[in-house]
Amino acid sequence: MERSINAGRSMAAESISDRPTLKHEGAPTGATGGGPGEANQERGSEPRRSKASGRGHEMNVPVYNMQGAEVGSMSIDESALSASYSDDGLNPSLVKQAYVMYHANRRQGSARTKNRAAIAGSTAKMYKQKGTGRARHSTKKAPQFKGGGRAFAETRSREDYHLDMPKKMRRKANRNALLSKIIGSEAFGPEIRVIDDLKMDSVKTKEFVNFIGALNLNRSALVVLSNDADKSDNIRKSARNVADVQLCPLDQMTCFEMLNNRYLIIGKAELEAWINGASSQTGKAAKINPMGKQDKKPRRPSVPRGKKRGQPVAAGSDGGAG
């Protein structure tokens, strides 16, 4: 019996070893001419790490020109974008938490229903209290009457839907979303297109459509514009009427904007400025608060016991600078 079992196991092992190895097909085939679509098919445009394995290494991201041809590469430190929770550096739970926060904070909170006090009308009593044989009522604005107020009126504002996250968590989620775009997916490959100089000389929608076609993008794309209005004005006007293209200023690029679109198109200078800028850092040197909140007021200096505020404190006294 044991001999037959061992023989069966050896046959199963041989059959598994004889199976052909499946090769990944890569992203959908794009147009010919050396564009990103052809490179994705060969997995040539996938970000290449400078070392064989491990995290915290340099990733080489291909750089394209406005004609869709690869003209170089850009080195990005993976440790600056990764999280310490998984082998690939991605933290989906953190990114989801930030995405839900950005989504909830976009709610206007303008839904309103009127209670009986907000209904316009007479406040007179409908009829006398006694002697009619009917139920006693006050005004016609009561909730049980047609045209009256709502019993439990909704008076929420946008503050009732507001969510918040610590600043370091928000910035880590934004950088982690950028890392997910660089790594890409199995079906589409890398989902970022870095352009050496993202600008247009004139306002031409046709030229912008040809630019998108040269990159072989078959899904929605987020185009990140420079904060310099002179540089980004022509692209903004050329792309504002193109389907499946969303425009976003550099200082407003968050995980919510990146995850709402399949591809990310950004200039090389803008990407370097975003990675090295204060809005994406978590150190104490960062002074920018992306949520727009005012910094807390400094605490008033303490007054020694027995002294009134405004009186000078003698040197050497209790609580003074002696």
C-alpha positions as CSV (number, residue, x, y, z in Angstrom):
1,M,0.0,0.0,0.0
2,E,2.8,2.5,0.9
3,R,4.7,1.6,-2.3
4,S,1.6,2.4,-4.4
5,I,1.1,5.8,-2.6
6,N,4.8,6.7,-3.1
7,A,4.5,5.8,-6.8
8,G,1.4,8.0,-7.2
9,R,3.2,10.9,-5.5
10,S,6.2,10.6,-7.9
11,M,3.9,10.5,-10.9
12,A,2.1,13.7,-9.7
13,A,5.4,15.5,-9.2
14,E,6.6,14.6,-12.7
15,S,3.3,15.8,-14.2
16,I,3.6,19.1,-12.4
17,S,7.2,19.6,-13.5
18,D,6.2,18.8,-17.1
19,R,3.5,21.6,-17.2
20,P,4.4,24.5,-19.4
21,T,5.1,27.8,-17.6
22,L,2.5,30.5,-18.3
23,K,4.0,33.8,-19.4
24,H,2.2,37.0,-18.6
25,E,0.7,38.6,-21.6
26,G,1.2,42.2,-20.3
27,A,-0.8,45.3,-21.1
28,P,-3.1,45.7,-24.1
29,T,-1.2,46.2,-27.4
30,G,-0.8,49.8,-28.4
31,A,0.0,51.5,-31.6
32,T,3.3,50.8,-33.3
33,G,6.1,53.3,-33.4
34,G,8.0,52.8,-30.2
35,G,5.3,54.2,-27.9
36,P,4.5,53.1,-24.3
37,G,1.9,50.6,-25.5
38,E,4.5,48.6,-27.4
39,A,6.9,48.8,-24.4
40,N,4.2,47.6,-22.1
41,Q,3.6,44.6,-24.2
42,E,7.2,43.6,-23.8
43,R,7.2,44.7,-20.2
44,G,10.1,47.0,-21.1
45,S,8.6,50.2,-19.6
46,E,8.0,48.7,-16.2
47,P,9.9,50.5,-13.5
48,R,13.2,48.8,-13.1
49,R,14.8,48.6,-9.7
50,S,18.5,49.1,-9.5
51,K,18.9,46.0,-7.2
52,A,17.5,42.6,-7.6
53,S,15.2,42.5,-4.7
54,G,14.3,44.2,-1.4
55,R,12.7,47.6,-0.6
56,G,14.3,51.0,-0.2
57,H,16.1,51.0,-3.5
58,E,16.1,53.2,-6.6
59,M,13.3,52.7,-9.2
60,N,14.0,53.7,-12.8
61,V,10.8,55.2,-14.3
62,P,10.8,55.8,-18.1
63,V,10.5,59.4,-19.3
64,Y,8.7,60.3,-22.5
65,N,8.5,63.4,-24.7
66,M,5.4,65.0,-26.1
67,Q,5.5,62.7,-29.1
68,G,5.2,59.6,-26.9
69,A,8.8,58.3,-27.5
70,E,10.9,57.2,-24.5
71,V,13.8,59.6,-24.1
72,G,15.3,58.6,-20.8
73,S,14.6,57.5,-17.3
74,M,14.0,59.0,-13.8
75,S,15.4,57.5,-10.6
76,I,13.0,57.5,-7.6
77,D,13.8,56.3,-4.1
78,E,11.3,53.6,-3.2
79,S,11.7,54.1,0.5
80,A,10.4,57.7,0.2
81,L,7.0,56.4,-1.1
82,S,6.6,53.0,0.5
83,A,5.0,52.0,3.8
84,S,6.4,49.6,6.3
85,Y,3.5,47.2,6.4
86,S,4.1,44.9,3.4
87,D,6.8,43.5,1.2
88,D,5.9,45.6,-1.8
89,G,5.6,48.8,0.2
90,L,1.9,49.3,-0.3
91,N,-0.6,49.9,2.5
92,P,-4.1,49.6,1.0
93,S,-5.9,50.2,4.3
94,L,-4.2,53.5,4.8
95,V,-4.9,54.6,1.2
96,K,-8.5,53.6,1.6
97,Q,-8.9,55.6,4.8
98,A,-7.4,58.7,3.2
99,Y,-9.6,58.2,0.1
100,V,-12.8,58.0,2.2
101,M,-11.7,61.1,4.1
102,Y,-11.2,63.1,0.9
103,H,-14.5,61.8,-0.5
104,A,-16.5,62.7,2.6
105,N,-15.0,66.2,2.8
106,R,-16.3,67.0,-0.6
107,R,-19.9,66.7,0.5
108,Q,-21.7,70.0,0.5
109,G,-24.0,69.1,3.3
110,S,-26.7,71.3,1.7
111,A,-29.7,68.9,2.3
112,R,-32.3,70.7,4.2
113,T,-35.8,69.9,5.5
114,K,-38.0,72.3,7.4
115,N,-39.5,71.7,10.8
116,R,-42.7,73.2,12.0
117,A,-40.9,76.4,13.2
118,A,-39.4,77.0,9.7
119,I,-42.7,76.7,7.8
120,A,-44.2,80.0,6.7
121,G,-47.8,80.4,7.8
122,S,-50.2,81.5,10.5
123,T,-49.5,80.6,14.1
124,A,-53.1,80.9,15.1
125,K,-54.9,77.9,16.8
126,M,-57.0,76.0,14.3
127,Y,-60.1,76.0,16.5
128,K,-61.0,76.3,20.2
129,Q,-59.7,73.8,22.7
130,K,-63.0,72.4,23.9
131,G,-66.6,71.9,22.7
132,T,-66.0,70.7,19.2
133,G,-65.6,67.0,19.9
134,R,-62.5,66.8,17.8
135,A,-58.9,66.3,18.7
136,R,-57.1,69.3,20.1
137,H,-54.6,71.0,17.8
138,S,-52.5,74.1,17.7
139,T,-51.5,75.4,14.2
140,K,-51.6,73.9,10.7
141,K,-47.9,73.7,10.7
142,A,-47.9,70.6,12.8
143,P,-46.2,67.5,11.2
144,Q,-49.5,65.5,10.9
145,F,-51.1,68.0,8.5
146,K,-50.4,68.4,4.8
147,G,-48.1,71.3,4.2
148,G,-46.8,71.2,7.8
149,G,-43.2,70.8,8.9
150,R,-41.3,67.6,9.2
151,A,-41.2,65.9,12.5
152,F,-37.4,65.1,12.5
153,A,-36.0,67.7,10.1
154,E,-32.5,67.3,8.7
155,T,-30.4,70.3,9.5
156,R,-26.9,68.8,8.8
157,S,-24.1,70.9,7.4
158,R,-20.9,69.9,5.8
159,E,-19.2,69.8,9.2
160,D,-21.4,66.9,10.1
161,Y,-19.8,64.8,7.3
162,H,-16.3,66.1,7.8
163,L,-13.5,63.5,8.5
164,D,-9.9,64.1,9.4
165,M,-6.7,62.3,9.5
166,P,-3.3,63.0,11.1
167,K,-1.1,65.0,8.7
168,K,1.6,62.3,8.6
169,M,-1.0,59.6,7.7
170,R,-2.5,61.8,4.9
171,R,0.9,62.4,3.4
172,K,2.0,58.7,3.6
173,A,-1.3,57.7,1.9
174,N,-0.6,60.2,-0.9
175,R,2.9,59.0,-1.5
176,N,1.8,55.3,-1.3
177,A,-0.8,56.0,-4.0
178,L,1.9,57.4,-6.2
179,L,4.0,54.2,-5.6
180,S,1.0,52.1,-6.6
181,K,0.9,54.0,-9.9
182,I,4.6,53.4,-10.5
183,I,4.3,49.7,-9.7
184,G,1.1,49.5,-11.8
185,S,-1.1,46.4,-12.3
186,E,-0.8,43.1,-14.2
187,A,-3.4,44.1,-16.7
188,F,-2.2,47.6,-17.6
189,G,1.4,47.6,-16.5
190,P,2.9,50.9,-15.0
191,E,0.1,53.5,-14.7
192,I,2.3,56.6,-14.7
193,R,3.7,58.6,-17.7
194,V,6.4,61.0,-16.8
195,I,6.9,63.7,-19.5
196,D,10.3,65.5,-19.8
197,D,8.7,68.8,-20.5
198,L,4.9,68.9,-20.1
199,K,3.8,72.0,-22.0
200,M,2.3,73.2,-25.2
201,D,3.2,76.2,-27.3
202,S,-0.4,77.0,-28.4
203,V,-4.0,76.0,-27.5
204,K,-4.8,73.1,-29.7
205,T,-7.2,70.4,-28.6
206,K,-6.2,68.2,-31.6
207,E,-2.6,68.3,-30.6
208,F,-3.4,67.3,-27.1
209,V,-5.6,64.4,-28.4
210,N,-2.6,63.3,-30.5
211,F,-0.4,63.5,-27.4
212,I,-2.8,61.1,-25.5
213,G,-2.9,58.8,-28.5
214,A,0.9,58.7,-28.7
215,L,1.0,57.5,-25.1
216,N,-1.5,54.7,-26.0
217,L,-3.8,55.3,-23.1
218,N,-7.1,53.4,-23.3
219,R,-8.5,54.4,-19.9
220,S,-9.0,57.6,-18.0
221,A,-6.0,59.8,-17.3
222,L,-5.2,62.5,-14.7
223,V,-3.0,65.3,-16.1
224,V,-1.2,67.1,-13.3
225,L,-0.5,70.7,-14.3
226,S,2.3,72.9,-13.1
227,N,1.6,75.6,-10.5
228,D,3.1,78.1,-13.0
229,A,0.1,79.5,-14.9
230,D,2.2,80.5,-17.9
231,K,3.4,76.9,-18.4
232,S,0.1,75.1,-17.8
233,D,-2.4,77.5,-19.3
234,N,-2.2,76.1,-22.8
235,I,-2.6,72.5,-21.7
236,R,-5.4,73.4,-19.4
237,K,-7.4,75.1,-22.2
238,S,-6.5,72.3,-24.7
239,A,-7.6,69.4,-22.5
240,R,-10.6,70.8,-20.7
241,N,-13.0,69.4,-23.3
242,V,-11.4,66.0,-23.8
243,A,-13.3,62.9,-22.6
244,D,-11.8,60.8,-19.8
245,V,-9.2,63.4,-19.0
246,Q,-9.1,65.2,-15.7
247,L,-6.9,68.1,-14.9
248,C,-5.4,68.8,-11.5
249,P,-2.9,71.4,-10.2
250,L,0.2,70.0,-8.6
251,D,-0.6,71.3,-5.1
252,Q,-3.9,69.4,-5.2
253,M,-2.6,66.0,-6.3
254,T,-3.9,63.6,-3.6
255,C,-4.6,59.9,-3.5
256,F,-8.3,60.7,-4.2
257,E,-7.4,62.3,-7.6
258,M,-4.9,59.6,-8.5
259,L,-7.1,56.6,-7.7
260,N,-10.1,58.1,-9.6
261,N,-8.2,57.7,-12.8
262,R,-6.3,54.8,-14.4
263,Y,-3.2,56.7,-15.6
264,L,-1.2,59.5,-14.2
265,I,0.5,62.0,-16.6
266,I,2.9,64.4,-14.9
267,G,6.0,66.3,-15.9
268,K,9.4,65.3,-14.6
269,A,10.0,68.6,-12.9
270,E,6.5,68.6,-11.3
271,L,7.1,65.0,-10.0
272,E,10.4,65.9,-8.4
273,A,8.9,69.0,-6.9
274,W,6.0,67.0,-5.4
275,I,8.2,64.3,-4.0
276,N,10.7,66.7,-2.5
277,G,8.1,69.3,-1.5
278,A,6.8,70.0,2.0
279,S,3.3,68.9,1.1
280,S,4.5,65.3,0.8
281,Q,6.9,65.1,3.7
282,T,6.2,64.0,7.2
283,G,9.2,65.6,9.0
284,K,9.0,68.5,11.4
285,A,10.5,70.7,8.8
286,A,7.3,70.6,6.7
287,K,5.3,73.8,7.3
288,I,2.5,73.3,4.9
289,N,-0.9,72.0,6.1
290,P,-2.7,70.6,3.0
291,M,-6.1,70.7,4.8
292,G,-5.9,74.5,5.1
293,K,-6.4,74.6,8.9
294,Q,-5.0,77.5,10.9
295,D,-2.1,76.8,13.2
296,K,-2.9,76.8,16.9
297,K,-2.4,80.2,18.6
298,P,0.6,80.3,20.9
299,R,-0.1,79.9,24.6
300,R,0.0,83.1,26.6
301,P,2.9,83.2,29.1
302,S,2.0,82.1,32.6
303,V,1.7,84.7,35.3
304,P,3.3,84.1,38.7
305,R,0.9,83.6,41.6
306,G,-0.1,86.8,43.3
307,K,0.6,88.9,40.2
308,K,-1.9,90.3,37.8
309,R,-1.6,90.0,34.1
310,G,0.1,93.1,32.7
311,Q,2.2,93.9,35.8
312,P,6.0,93.7,35.3
313,V,7.7,90.8,37.1
314,A,10.8,91.7,39.0
315,A,13.9,89.8,38.2
316,G,14.7,87.1,40.7
317,S,11.1,86.8,41.9
318,D,9.1,83.5,41.8
319,G,8.4,82.7,38.2
320,G,10.6,85.5,36.8
321,A,13.7,85.3,34.7
322,G,16.1,85.4,37.6
